[in-house]
Amino acid sequence: MNELVSIIVPTYNTEKFIKSTIESVQNQTYANWEMILVDDASTDNTALIIEGFAVQDSRVKLFKLSENRGNGFARNAALDKATGKYIAYLDADDLWFPTKLEKQIQFLKANNLHFTFSYYDSIDEEGNNLNRRVESPNPLTYKELFFCNYVGNLTAIYDVDYFGKIILETSQKRQDWRIWLTILKEIKIAKPVPEPLAFYRIRKDSVSSSKFKLIKHNFGVYREFHGYNLVFSILLMMRFLFTQLIIKPNYIKKI
């Protein structure tokens, strides 16, 4: 039985990329999915492009916010509309390999898992392959995830029947990392599909492209999400930076 997969996609001013993103989902060999796109009051043609797909494919579902509320709010709004057994995440500028869902669902069932993710490759703004593969520890422990987000948002999928819908405060940054931490705190370890199943697009204007913003938002995970005091959060952040700069590069491969 092929259970329904709900794909959560917040969008904001991604007219340059959204067509390719939707097409990468439509090209899935696993056909039982719903793609829930919540447009965060885009000022370009993003919503119009999505509407064109939605008219032709009922699995593509667009919901529009009347005002810009931020990526976290849009993601939660999409999650609220989801009806699938599985929740999968995809950002509006990233791409999936055609066998992504099929391989992950098979992997979940074969290993009796409720959460998994995969490795991924990187492309630039124009879609050119950067020959850069991001892997992770296998298996991934909660402690390893605590000091570094090894889970690519575009690759994660979890079982709603087991975890419920995981909704976090919309004001919190690094919402994706907080979701994986919530999951691994319960299941202790996670197993990735040990191959790339998606393309992550590296953009000049992305949050992850700003090292200062990255440090600030990651610090907030320790200070706000975990609730540690200032001094202990600083110490944890030092360990995070060590992991990010010294250990994680070992999982980034040239291909």
Order of alpha helices (4+ residues) and beta strands (2+ residues): beta-alpha-beta-alpha-beta-alpha-beta-beta-alpha-beta-beta-beta-beta-alpha-beta-alpha-alpha-beta-beta-alpha-alpha-beta
